[in-house]
Amino acid sequence: MKLIYTDERRASVRDYALLEEFSFVRREAQAEADLAYEHWRAQPSKDTYAVYRAAQDRADAAQDDLADWSRALAA
């Protein structure tokens, strides 16, 4: 992804909209992981653990994407 600058120092409205989108995706992914964790704790099994880990992996990836975009926006 490439940032679009309106001048030499300021990111565009599009860039900040994408930051909001990355933030939303991260929050939703973490909420899904939190629910999967609670389900695994309530009904421990290999399957519920696998679902939880997959959801947490998605949340971690979303966090990484958000961090990458935030760093690019701040640069």
A tleap script that builds the chain and sets N, CA, C and O, in Angstrom:
source leaprc.protein.ff14SB
mol = sequence {
  NMET LYS LEU ILE TYR THR ASP GLU ARG ARG
  ALA SER VAL ARG ASP TYR ALA LEU LEU GLU
  GLU PHE SER PHE VAL ARG ARG GLU ALA GLN
  ALA GLU ALA ASP LEU ALA TYR GLU HIE TRP
  ARG ALA GLN PRO SER LYS ASP THR TYR ALA
  VAL TYR ARG ALA ALA GLN ASP ARG ALA ASP
  ALA ALA GLN ASP ASP LEU ALA ASP TRP SER
  ARG ALA LEU ALA CALA
}
set mol.1.N position { 0.828 -1.172 0.000 }
set mol.1.CA position { 0.000 0.000 0.000 }
set mol.1.C position { 0.871 1.233 0.000 }
set mol.1.O position { 1.931 1.262 0.625 }
set mol.2.N position { 0.428 2.226 -0.688 }
set mol.2.CA position { 1.214 3.432 -0.806 }
set mol.2.C position { 0.425 4.614 -0.272 }
set mol.2.O position { -0.755 4.782 -0.580 }
set mol.3.N position { 1.089 5.424 0.526 }
set mol.3.CA position { 0.466 6.632 1.046 }
set mol.3.C position { 0.373 7.675 -0.055 }
set mol.3.O position { 1.233 7.748 -0.932 }
set mol.4.N position { -0.661 8.467 0.000 }
set mol.4.CA position { -0.834 9.566 -0.944 }
set mol.4.C position { -0.723 10.854 -0.143 }
set mol.4.O position { -1.529 11.110 0.752 }
set mol.5.N position { 0.277 11.660 -0.466 }
set mol.5.CA position { 0.484 12.892 0.271 }
set mol.5.C position { -0.137 14.066 -0.462 }
set mol.5.O position { -0.027 14.177 -1.683 }
set mol.6.N position { -0.794 14.947 0.293 }
set mol.6.CA position { -1.385 16.142 -0.298 }
set mol.6.C position { -0.338 17.221 -0.483 }
set mol.6.O position { -0.488 18.082 -1.350 }
set mol.7.N position { 0.699 17.194 0.297 }
set mol.7.CA position { 1.890 18.015 0.106 }
set mol.7.C position { 3.067 17.202 0.619 }
set mol.7.O position { 2.938 15.991 0.802 }
set mol.8.N position { 4.190 17.820 0.853 }
set mol.8.CA position { 5.374 17.052 1.232 }
set mol.8.C position { 5.286 16.436 2.617 }
set mol.8.O position { 6.021 15.491 2.902 }
set mol.9.N position { 4.405 16.940 3.501 }
set mol.9.CA position { 4.416 16.469 4.880 }
set mol.9.C position { 3.099 15.898 5.356 }
set mol.9.O position { 3.074 15.273 6.416 }
set mol.10.N position { 2.016 16.071 4.650 }
set mol.10.CA position { 0.715 15.682 5.169 }
set mol.10.C position { 0.114 14.536 4.372 }
set mol.10.O position { 0.125 14.545 3.141 }
set mol.11.N position { -0.405 13.560 5.083 }
set mol.11.CA position { -1.098 12.443 4.438 }
set mol.11.C position { -2.494 12.910 4.022 }
set mol.11.O position { -3.012 13.895 4.547 }
set mol.12.N position { -3.078 12.205 3.096 }
set mol.12.CA position { -4.394 12.580 2.575 }
set mol.12.C position { -5.525 12.048 3.454 }
set mol.12.O position { -5.306 11.235 4.353 }
set mol.13.N position { -6.717 12.516 3.179 }
set mol.13.CA position { -7.907 12.021 3.861 }
set mol.13.C position { -8.053 10.526 3.607 }
set mol.13.O position { -8.454 9.787 4.505 }
set mol.14.N position { -7.740 10.075 2.417 }
set mol.14.CA position { -7.788 8.647 2.071 }
set mol.14.C position { -6.881 7.839 2.991 }
set mol.14.O position { -7.255 6.765 3.461 }
set mol.15.N position { -5.693 8.363 3.241 }
set mol.15.CA position { -4.749 7.660 4.114 }
set mol.15.C position { -5.321 7.492 5.519 }
set mol.15.O position { -5.202 6.423 6.118 }
set mol.16.N position { -5.940 8.545 6.043 }
set mol.16.CA position { -6.533 8.452 7.379 }
set mol.16.C position { -7.778 7.566 7.377 }
set mol.16.O position { -8.070 6.906 8.374 }
set mol.17.N position { -8.505 7.549 6.275 }
set mol.17.CA position { -9.661 6.643 6.167 }
set mol.17.C position { -9.182 5.186 6.199 }
set mol.17.O position { -9.809 4.332 6.827 }
set mol.18.N position { -8.080 4.918 5.525 }
set mol.18.CA position { -7.519 3.562 5.562 }
set mol.18.C position { -7.030 3.208 6.958 }
set mol.18.O position { -7.151 2.060 7.384 }
set mol.19.N position { -6.485 4.174 7.666 }
set mol.19.CA position { -6.068 3.938 9.046 }
set mol.19.C position { -7.281 3.549 9.890 }
set mol.19.O position { -7.201 2.626 10.701 }
set mol.20.N position { -8.387 4.236 9.708 }
set mol.20.CA position { -9.619 3.893 10.423 }
set mol.20.C position { -10.100 2.494 10.056 }
set mol.20.O position { -10.558 1.743 10.917 }
set mol.21.N position { -9.995 2.151 8.785 }
set mol.21.CA position { -10.410 0.820 8.337 }
set mol.21.C position { -9.531 -0.261 8.964 }
set mol.21.O position { -10.039 -1.274 9.445 }
set mol.22.N position { -8.223 -0.048 8.959 }
set mol.22.CA position { -7.318 -1.004 9.606 }
set mol.22.C position { -7.648 -1.139 11.088 }
set mol.22.O position { -7.622 -2.243 11.633 }
set mol.23.N position { -7.956 -0.029 11.735 }
set mol.23.CA position { -8.312 -0.061 13.160 }
set mol.23.C position { -9.594 -0.859 13.384 }
set mol.23.O position { -9.674 -1.663 14.313 }
set mol.24.N position { -10.586 -0.639 12.539 }
set mol.24.CA position { -11.853 -1.362 12.646 }
set mol.24.C position { -11.639 -2.865 12.457 }
set mol.24.O position { -12.158 -3.672 13.228 }
set mol.25.N position { -10.888 -3.229 11.449 }
set mol.25.CA position { -10.629 -4.645 11.167 }
set mol.25.C position { -9.903 -5.288 12.349 }
set mol.25.O position { -10.220 -6.415 12.730 }
set mol.26.N position { -8.930 -4.578 12.931 }
set mol.26.CA position { -8.210 -5.120 14.080 }
set mol.26.C position { -9.140 -5.322 15.273 }
set mol.26.O position { -9.087 -6.360 15.933 }
set mol.27.N position { -9.990 -4.337 15.552 }
set mol.27.CA position { -10.925 -4.469 16.675 }
set mol.27.C position { -11.888 -5.631 16.465 }
set mol.27.O position { -12.157 -6.386 17.400 }
set mol.28.N position { -12.402 -5.781 15.270 }
set mol.28.CA position { -13.339 -6.873 14.976 }
set mol.28.C position { -12.642 -8.228 15.073 }
set mol.28.O position { -13.204 -9.180 15.614 }
set mol.29.N position { -11.428 -8.315 14.553 }
set mol.29.CA position { -10.684 -9.580 14.622 }
set mol.29.C position { -10.375 -9.940 16.072 }
set mol.29.O position { -10.461 -11.106 16.457 }
set mol.30.N position { -10.017 -8.944 16.874 }
set mol.30.CA position { -9.728 -9.237 18.274 }
set mol.30.C position { -10.989 -9.617 19.032 }
set mol.30.O position { -10.948 -10.475 19.913 }
set mol.31.N position { -12.099 -8.991 18.702 }
set mol.31.CA position { -13.368 -9.358 19.349 }
set mol.31.C position { -13.731 -10.805 19.020 }
set mol.31.O position { -14.195 -11.545 19.887 }
set mol.32.N position { -13.521 -11.205 17.767 }
set mol.32.CA position { -13.775 -12.594 17.374 }
set mol.32.C position { -12.853 -13.543 18.146 }
set mol.32.O position { -13.290 -14.596 18.611 }
set mol.33.N position { -11.588 -13.170 18.278 }
set mol.33.CA position { -10.638 -14.008 19.017 }
set mol.33.C position { -11.023 -14.098 20.492 }
set mol.33.O position { -10.906 -15.160 21.104 }
set mol.34.N position { -11.476 -12.996 21.055 }
set mol.34.CA position { -11.901 -13.004 22.462 }
set mol.34.C position { -13.080 -13.947 22.681 }
set mol.34.O position { -13.121 -14.685 23.666 }
set mol.35.N position { -14.032 -13.917 21.760 }
set mol.35.CA position { -15.182 -14.831 21.864 }
set mol.35.C position { -14.746 -16.284 21.707 }
set mol.35.O position { -15.218 -17.162 22.430 }
set mol.36.N position { -13.856 -16.530 20.772 }
set mol.36.CA position { -13.364 -17.892 20.564 }
set mol.36.C position { -12.601 -18.383 21.795 }
set mol.36.O position { -12.685 -19.556 22.157 }
set mol.37.N position { -11.864 -17.489 22.425 }
set mol.37.CA position { -11.135 -17.849 23.645 }
set mol.37.C position { -12.114 -18.232 24.756 }
set mol.37.O position { -11.932 -19.245 25.430 }
set mol.38.N position { -13.143 -17.420 24.937 }
set mol.38.CA position { -14.146 -17.717 25.959 }
set mol.38.C position { -14.837 -19.054 25.689 }
set mol.38.O position { -15.107 -19.822 26.613 }
set mol.39.N position { -15.118 -19.321 24.424 }
set mol.39.CA position { -15.745 -20.593 24.059 }
set mol.39.C position { -14.812 -21.764 24.367 }
set mol.39.O position { -15.244 -22.789 24.895 }
set mol.40.N position { -13.535 -21.606 24.033 }
set mol.40.CA position { -12.561 -22.658 24.329 }
set mol.40.C position { -12.447 -22.897 25.837 }
set mol.40.O position { -12.374 -24.040 26.289 }
set mol.41.N position { -12.431 -21.802 26.612 }
set mol.41.CA position { -12.333 -21.951 28.073 }
set mol.41.C position { -13.583 -22.629 28.652 }
set mol.41.O position { -13.486 -23.393 29.612 }
set mol.42.N position { -14.749 -22.349 28.072 }
set mol.42.CA position { -15.996 -22.942 28.559 }
set mol.42.C position { -16.146 -24.392 28.128 }
set mol.42.O position { -16.714 -25.209 28.853 }
set mol.43.N position { -15.626 -24.713 26.928 }
set mol.43.CA position { -15.747 -26.068 26.386 }
set mol.43.C position { -14.395 -26.502 25.794 }
set mol.43.O position { -14.237 -26.558 24.574 }
set mol.44.N position { -13.443 -26.802 26.653 }
set mol.44.CA position { -12.099 -27.139 26.159 }
set mol.44.C position { -12.097 -28.397 25.281 }
set mol.44.O position { -12.623 -29.444 25.657 }
set mol.45.N position { -11.506 -28.257 24.136 }
set mol.45.CA position { -11.299 -29.388 23.230 }
set mol.45.C position { -10.258 -28.981 22.195 }
set mol.45.O position { -9.898 -27.809 22.088 }
set mol.46.N position { -9.785 -29.951 21.442 }
set mol.46.CA position { -8.837 -29.644 20.378 }
set mol.46.C position { -9.467 -28.716 19.341 }
set mol.46.O position { -8.820 -27.792 18.846 }
set mol.47.N position { -10.732 -28.971 19.020 }
set mol.47.CA position { -11.409 -28.165 17.998 }
set mol.47.C position { -11.608 -26.720 18.436 }
set mol.47.O position { -11.333 -25.793 17.673 }
set mol.48.N position { -12.087 -26.525 19.670 }
set mol.48.CA position { -12.316 -25.147 20.118 }
set mol.48.C position { -10.991 -24.403 20.275 }
set mol.48.O position { -10.928 -23.194 20.054 }
set mol.49.N position { -9.939 -25.119 20.653 }
set mol.49.CA position { -8.626 -24.475 20.738 }
set mol.49.C position { -8.136 -24.076 19.346 }
set mol.49.O position { -7.594 -22.984 19.172 }
set mol.50.N position { -8.320 -24.941 18.368 }
set mol.50.CA position { -7.902 -24.633 17.000 }
set mol.50.C position { -8.654 -23.418 16.462 }
set mol.50.O position { -8.067 -22.574 15.785 }
set mol.51.N position { -9.940 -23.330 16.758 }
set mol.51.CA position { -10.731 -22.165 16.332 }
set mol.51.C position { -10.205 -20.898 17.003 }
set mol.51.O position { -10.043 -19.863 16.356 }
set mol.52.N position { -9.941 -20.992 18.301 }
set mol.52.CA position { -9.399 -19.846 19.029 }
set mol.52.C position { -8.054 -19.413 18.442 }
set mol.52.O position { -7.847 -18.226 18.188 }
set mol.53.N position { -7.144 -20.358 18.226 }
set mol.53.CA position { -5.817 -19.993 17.705 }
set mol.53.C position { -5.911 -19.361 16.324 }
set mol.53.O position { -5.201 -18.399 16.032 }
set mol.54.N position { -6.782 -19.893 15.471 }
set mol.54.CA position { -6.950 -19.316 14.131 }
set mol.54.C position { -7.470 -17.883 14.233 }
set mol.54.O position { -6.999 -16.993 13.524 }
set mol.55.N position { -8.437 -17.668 15.115 }
set mol.55.CA position { -8.981 -16.323 15.296 }
set mol.55.C position { -7.918 -15.385 15.860 }
set mol.55.O position { -7.814 -14.235 15.435 }
set mol.56.N position { -7.134 -15.871 16.810 }
set mol.56.CA position { -6.082 -15.020 17.383 }
set mol.56.C position { -4.996 -14.722 16.356 }
set mol.56.O position { -4.443 -13.623 16.346 }
set mol.57.N position { -4.687 -15.677 15.502 }
set mol.57.CA position { -3.715 -15.432 14.432 }
set mol.57.C position { -4.211 -14.344 13.486 }
set mol.57.O position { -3.428 -13.502 13.047 }
set mol.58.N position { -5.505 -14.354 13.170 }
set mol.58.CA position { -6.076 -13.301 12.320 }
set mol.58.C position { -5.997 -11.954 13.024 }
set mol.58.O position { -5.684 -10.942 12.398 }
set mol.59.N position { -6.278 -11.936 14.312 }
set mol.59.CA position { -6.194 -10.687 15.070 }
set mol.59.C position { -4.758 -10.173 15.115 }
set mol.59.O position { -4.522 -8.971 14.990 }
set mol.60.N position { -3.811 -11.072 15.290 }
set mol.60.CA position { -2.397 -10.676 15.304 }
set mol.60.C position { -1.980 -10.106 13.946 }
set mol.60.O position { -1.260 -9.110 13.884 }
set mol.61.N position { -2.425 -10.726 12.881 }
set mol.61.CA position { -2.099 -10.237 11.540 }
set mol.61.C position { -2.726 -8.860 11.306 }
set mol.61.O position { -2.099 -7.984 10.711 }
set mol.62.N position { -3.946 -8.674 11.768 }
set mol.62.CA position { -4.604 -7.373 11.632 }
set mol.62.C position { -3.855 -6.313 12.434 }
set mol.62.O position { -3.724 -5.176 11.981 }
set mol.63.N position { -3.365 -6.670 13.615 }
set mol.63.CA position { -2.575 -5.739 14.423 }
set mol.63.C position { -1.281 -5.367 13.706 }
set mol.63.O position { -0.875 -4.205 13.711 }
set mol.64.N position { -0.639 -6.348 13.094 }
set mol.64.CA position { 0.586 -6.072 12.346 }
set mol.64.C position { 0.324 -5.137 11.178 }
set mol.64.O position { 1.104 -4.217 10.933 }
set mol.65.N position { -0.772 -5.364 10.451 }
set mol.65.CA position { -1.126 -4.492 9.328 }
set mol.65.C position { -1.394 -3.070 9.805 }
set mol.65.O position { -0.961 -2.107 9.172 }
set mol.66.N position { -2.105 -2.939 10.913 }
set mol.66.CA position { -2.380 -1.617 11.474 }
set mol.66.C position { -1.078 -0.926 11.878 }
set mol.66.O position { -0.889 0.256 11.595 }
set mol.67.N position { -0.191 -1.654 12.533 }
set mol.67.CA position { 1.085 -1.067 12.953 }
set mol.67.C position { 1.913 -0.627 11.747 }
set mol.67.O position { 2.503 0.453 11.761 }
set mol.68.N position { 1.958 -1.450 10.711 }
set mol.68.CA position { 2.707 -1.094 9.496 }
set mol.68.C position { 2.158 0.183 8.884 }
set mol.68.O position { 2.919 1.079 8.519 }
set mol.69.N position { 0.833 0.267 8.771 }
set mol.69.CA position { 0.212 1.453 8.169 }
set mol.69.C position { 0.436 2.678 9.047 }
set mol.69.O position { 0.688 3.767 8.531 }
set mol.70.N position { 0.349 2.517 10.348 }
set mol.70.CA position { 0.565 3.641 11.261 }
set mol.70.C position { 1.986 4.169 11.144 }
set mol.70.O position { 2.207 5.380 11.124 }
set mol.71.N position { 2.948 3.255 11.067 }
set mol.71.CA position { 4.342 3.688 10.902 }
set mol.71.C position { 4.537 4.409 9.572 }
set mol.71.O position { 5.229 5.425 9.505 }
set mol.72.N position { 3.937 3.888 8.535 }
set mol.72.CA position { 4.066 4.538 7.218 }
set mol.72.C position { 3.418 5.919 7.232 }
set mol.72.O position { 3.923 6.858 6.617 }
set mol.73.N position { 2.313 6.032 7.927 }
set mol.73.CA position { 1.609 7.311 7.992 }
set mol.73.C position { 2.408 8.330 8.792 }
set mol.73.O position { 2.393 9.518 8.470 }
set mol.74.N position { 3.099 7.883 9.824 }
set mol.74.CA position { 3.869 8.786 10.687 }
set mol.74.C position { 5.208 9.192 10.061 }
set mol.74.O position { 5.805 10.197 10.448 }
set mol.75.N position { 5.664 8.406 9.101 }
set mol.75.CA position { 6.986 8.695 8.509 }
set mol.75.C position { 6.982 9.948 7.667 }
set mol.75.O position { 8.014 10.318 7.107 }
savepdb mol mol.pdb
quit
